[in-house]
């Protein structure tokens, strides 16, 4: 499970990188990016169902089907709009800080307060994330931050819905199909269909079919074993991965301060996971 968890976290970081690359470097339309991402994810997962000879019927009449789609669409749509302005690492910080707080709240409601050592680990990680945000991005665009916070709420809902998934591939395919149906009116919002560059199309397809489709399938497979608290804590590693990739691929700035912030995050995550293992 460790290898699958690592691959899933890399896929999450790749989504931030691919989206920012397409929108920030190639000036791709955010509505079009969201459409391509969701549709390609739905196609990839449907193909996997066919190849594994699983049922391909779509549960149109189930409330959970539409809840999965709505939460995924809320996340994906606001995620794209936010990355018009935010750097990849900053956007990942805002997203997963919001997710962390919401999922930890759900865990407290369900199971009560965690151990004091786990709380220290969570606080250390959040302090590191705050530190990671402050040095390189003075005054992020407020509307972009709000958009990413809303995306975080959508993603937290998607995680909660998937925690008890008995059929990960079917559930994630359902989420992408429902989101693809719900996002169809966004065709009217696409401002530019005439881009001459093929690169942003490939980035959107990679985000949808690989980083999102396969990545979220892997996430739903490991969620039942992780639990809400551990899932929330592990996702705090994604901004660290994203910042490192942003430096190497998009030439986003980093320095000693950011390195120390990332070290604080990793230490907090390690501490939290160690206490989780002792209590298990």
C-alpha positions as CSV (number, residue, x, y, z in Angstrom):
1,X,0.0,0.0,0.0
2,X,3.0,2.3,0.6
3,X,3.9,2.3,-3.1
4,X,0.3,3.0,-4.2
5,X,0.0,5.8,-1.7
6,X,3.2,7.4,-3.0
7,X,2.0,7.2,-6.6
8,X,-1.4,8.7,-5.6
9,X,0.3,11.7,-3.9
10,X,2.5,12.2,-7.0
11,X,-0.7,12.2,-9.1
12,X,-2.2,14.9,-6.9
13,X,0.9,17.0,-7.2
14,X,0.9,16.4,-11.0
15,X,-2.6,17.9,-11.2
16,X,-1.5,21.2,-9.8
17,X,1.5,21.3,-12.0
18,X,-0.3,20.3,-15.2
19,X,-3.1,22.8,-14.6
20,X,-0.8,25.7,-13.8
21,X,1.4,24.8,-16.8
22,X,-1.6,24.8,-19.2
23,X,-3.2,28.0,-17.8
24,X,-0.2,30.0,-16.7
25,X,2.3,29.2,-19.5
26,X,0.0,28.3,-22.4
27,X,-2.9,30.6,-21.4
28,X,-5.4,27.7,-21.9
29,X,-9.1,28.4,-21.2
30,X,-9.9,27.2,-17.6
31,X,-13.4,26.0,-18.6
32,X,-12.0,24.1,-21.5
33,X,-9.3,22.6,-19.3
34,X,-12.0,21.4,-16.8
35,X,-14.1,19.9,-19.6
36,X,-11.2,18.0,-21.1
37,X,-10.0,16.8,-17.7
38,X,-13.4,15.4,-16.6
39,X,-14.3,13.9,-20.0
40,X,-10.9,12.2,-20.5
41,X,-11.0,10.9,-16.9
42,X,-14.5,9.4,-17.6
43,X,-13.3,7.8,-20.8
44,X,-10.2,6.3,-19.2
45,X,-12.1,4.8,-16.3
46,X,-14.8,3.4,-18.6
47,X,-12.1,1.8,-20.6
48,X,-10.7,0.2,-17.5
49,X,-14.1,-1.2,-16.6
50,X,-14.4,-2.8,-20.0
51,X,-10.8,-4.2,-19.8
52,X,-11.4,-5.7,-16.4
53,X,-14.9,-7.0,-17.4
54,X,-16.7,-5.2,-14.7
55,X,-20.3,-3.8,-15.1
56,X,-20.4,-0.6,-17.1
57,X,-24.0,0.4,-16.4
58,X,-24.4,3.9,-14.9
59,X,-26.5,4.4,-11.8
60,X,-28.4,7.5,-13.0
61,X,-31.1,7.2,-10.3
62,X,-28.8,7.0,-7.3
63,X,-28.4,10.2,-5.1
64,X,-24.8,9.2,-4.3
65,X,-23.9,9.1,-8.0
66,X,-24.9,12.8,-8.3
67,X,-23.2,13.7,-5.0
68,X,-20.0,12.2,-6.2
69,X,-20.2,14.1,-9.5
70,X,-21.2,17.4,-7.8
71,X,-18.3,17.3,-5.3
72,X,-15.8,16.4,-8.1
73,X,-17.1,19.2,-10.4
74,X,-16.9,21.7,-7.6
75,X,-13.3,20.8,-6.9
76,X,-12.2,20.6,-10.6
77,X,-13.9,23.8,-11.7
78,X,-12.8,26.0,-8.9
79,X,-9.3,24.4,-9.1
80,X,-8.9,25.5,-12.7
81,X,-10.1,29.1,-12.1
82,X,-7.8,29.5,-9.1
83,X,-4.7,28.5,-11.2
84,X,-5.2,31.4,-13.5
85,X,-3.5,33.4,-10.8
86,X,-1.9,31.1,-8.2
87,X,1.5,29.4,-8.5
88,X,1.4,25.6,-8.4
89,X,2.8,25.4,-4.9
90,X,0.7,28.2,-3.4
91,X,-2.4,26.7,-4.9
92,X,-1.6,23.3,-3.5
93,X,-1.0,24.8,-0.1
94,X,-4.4,26.6,-0.1
95,X,-6.2,23.5,-1.4
96,X,-4.8,21.0,1.1
97,X,-4.8,23.3,4.1
98,X,-8.5,23.6,3.6
99,X,-8.9,19.9,3.0
100,X,-6.9,19.2,6.1
101,X,-9.1,21.4,8.4
102,X,-12.3,20.0,7.0
103,X,-11.3,16.3,7.2
104,X,-9.9,16.7,10.7
105,X,-13.2,18.3,11.7
106,X,-15.1,15.3,10.3
107,X,-12.8,13.0,12.2
108,X,-13.3,14.8,15.4
109,X,-17.1,14.7,15.0
110,X,-17.0,11.0,14.3
111,X,-14.3,9.8,16.8
112,X,-13.6,12.6,19.2
113,X,-10.4,14.5,19.8
114,X,-7.1,12.8,18.7
115,X,-4.1,12.3,21.0
116,X,-2.1,15.3,22.0
117,X,0.9,14.0,20.1
118,X,-1.2,13.7,16.9
119,X,-2.5,17.3,17.5
120,X,1.1,18.5,17.8
121,X,1.9,16.8,14.4
122,X,-1.1,18.4,12.8
123,X,-0.2,21.9,14.1
124,X,3.4,21.5,13.0
125,X,2.3,20.5,9.5
126,X,-0.1,23.5,9.2
127,X,2.5,25.9,10.5
128,X,4.9,24.5,7.9
129,X,2.3,25.0,5.2
130,X,1.6,28.6,6.3
131,X,5.4,29.2,6.3
132,X,5.5,27.7,2.8
133,X,2.9,30.2,1.5
134,X,4.4,33.4,3.0
135,X,7.9,33.7,1.6
136,X,7.4,33.4,-2.2
137,X,4.0,34.8,-2.8
138,X,3.3,38.2,-1.4
139,X,-0.3,39.0,-1.8
140,X,-1.9,36.2,-3.7
141,X,-5.1,37.2,-5.6
142,X,-7.9,37.1,-3.1
143,X,-10.5,35.7,-5.5
144,X,-8.1,33.0,-6.6
145,X,-7.6,32.0,-3.0
146,X,-11.3,31.9,-2.4
147,X,-11.8,29.8,-5.5
148,X,-9.2,27.3,-4.3
149,X,-10.8,27.2,-0.8
150,X,-14.1,26.2,-2.5
151,X,-12.2,23.6,-4.5
152,X,-10.9,22.3,-1.1
153,X,-14.4,21.9,0.2
154,X,-15.4,20.0,-2.9
155,X,-12.4,17.7,-2.6
156,X,-13.1,17.1,1.1
157,X,-16.6,16.0,0.2
158,X,-15.2,13.7,-2.5
159,X,-12.9,12.1,0.1
160,X,-15.6,11.6,2.7
161,X,-17.9,10.0,0.1
162,X,-15.1,7.6,-0.9
163,X,-14.0,6.5,2.5
164,X,-16.4,3.5,2.6
165,X,-16.1,2.7,-1.1
166,X,-16.5,-1.1,-1.8
167,X,-16.1,-0.7,-5.5
168,X,-13.4,2.0,-6.1
169,X,-13.3,1.8,-9.9
170,X,-17.1,1.9,-10.3
171,X,-17.4,4.8,-7.8
172,X,-14.7,7.0,-9.4
173,X,-16.0,6.3,-12.9
174,X,-19.5,7.3,-11.6
175,X,-18.0,10.5,-10.2
176,X,-16.4,11.4,-13.5
177,X,-19.4,10.5,-15.6
178,X,-21.8,12.6,-13.4
179,X,-19.3,15.5,-13.3
180,X,-19.0,15.3,-17.1
181,X,-22.8,15.6,-17.4
182,X,-23.0,18.4,-14.9
183,X,-20.1,20.3,-16.5
184,X,-21.6,20.2,-20.1
185,X,-23.2,23.7,-19.7
186,X,-19.7,25.1,-19.2
187,X,-19.3,24.7,-23.0
188,X,-21.0,28.1,-23.1
189,X,-18.2,29.5,-20.9
190,X,-15.3,28.4,-23.1
191,X,-13.8,31.6,-24.4
192,X,-11.3,30.2,-26.9
193,X,-11.6,27.0,-28.8
194,X,-9.1,28.1,-31.4
195,X,-5.7,27.7,-29.7
196,X,-3.0,26.7,-32.1
197,X,-0.9,24.9,-29.6
198,X,-1.3,21.2,-29.0
199,X,0.7,21.3,-25.7
200,X,-2.1,22.5,-23.4
201,X,-4.5,19.9,-24.8
202,X,-2.0,17.2,-23.9
203,X,-1.6,18.6,-20.4
204,X,-5.3,18.6,-19.9
205,X,-5.6,15.1,-21.2
206,X,-2.8,13.9,-19.0
207,X,-4.4,15.6,-16.0
208,X,-7.8,14.0,-16.7
209,X,-6.9,10.5,-17.9
210,X,-3.7,9.8,-15.8
211,X,-3.3,12.1,-12.8
212,X,-7.1,12.4,-12.1
213,X,-8.7,9.2,-13.5
214,X,-6.0,6.7,-12.5
215,X,-4.9,8.7,-9.5
216,X,-8.4,9.0,-7.9
217,X,-9.1,5.3,-8.6
218,X,-5.9,4.6,-6.6
219,X,-7.0,7.0,-3.9
220,X,-10.4,5.3,-3.5
221,X,-8.7,2.0,-3.2
222,X,-6.5,3.0,-0.2
223,X,-9.0,5.3,1.5
224,X,-10.8,2.6,3.6
225,X,-7.5,1.5,5.0
226,X,-6.2,5.0,5.7
227,X,-9.1,6.5,7.5
228,X,-10.1,10.2,7.4
229,X,-7.4,11.5,9.8
230,X,-4.5,9.7,8.1
231,X,-5.8,10.6,4.7
232,X,-6.0,14.3,5.6
233,X,-2.4,14.2,7.1
234,X,-0.9,12.4,4.1
235,X,-2.3,15.0,1.7
236,X,-0.2,17.7,3.4
237,X,2.8,16.2,1.6
238,X,1.3,17.2,-1.8
239,X,2.2,20.9,-1.6
240,X,5.8,19.9,-0.8
241,X,6.0,17.7,-3.9
242,X,4.3,20.4,-5.9
243,X,6.7,23.1,-4.9
244,X,9.7,20.9,-5.7
245,X,8.2,20.1,-9.1
246,X,7.3,23.7,-9.7
247,X,11.0,24.7,-9.1
248,X,12.3,22.1,-11.5
249,X,9.7,22.3,-14.3
250,X,8.1,25.8,-14.1
251,X,11.1,27.6,-12.5
252,X,9.0,28.8,-9.6
253,X,11.1,30.4,-6.8
254,X,12.3,28.5,-3.7
255,X,14.8,29.2,-1.0
256,X,16.1,28.2,2.4
257,X,12.9,29.4,4.1
258,X,10.7,27.2,1.9
259,X,13.0,24.2,2.4
260,X,12.7,24.6,6.2
261,X,8.9,24.9,5.9
262,X,8.8,21.7,3.9
263,X,11.0,20.0,6.5
264,X,8.5,21.1,9.2
265,X,5.6,19.6,7.2
266,X,7.3,16.3,6.7
267,X,8.2,16.1,10.4
268,X,4.6,16.8,11.4
269,X,3.2,14.2,9.0
270,X,5.7,11.6,10.3
271,X,4.8,12.4,13.9
272,X,1.1,12.1,13.2
273,X,1.5,8.8,11.3
274,X,3.7,7.3,14.1
275,X,1.1,8.1,16.7
276,X,-1.6,6.6,14.4
277,X,0.4,3.4,14.2
278,X,0.8,3.2,17.9
279,X,-2.9,3.6,18.6
280,X,-3.8,1.1,15.9
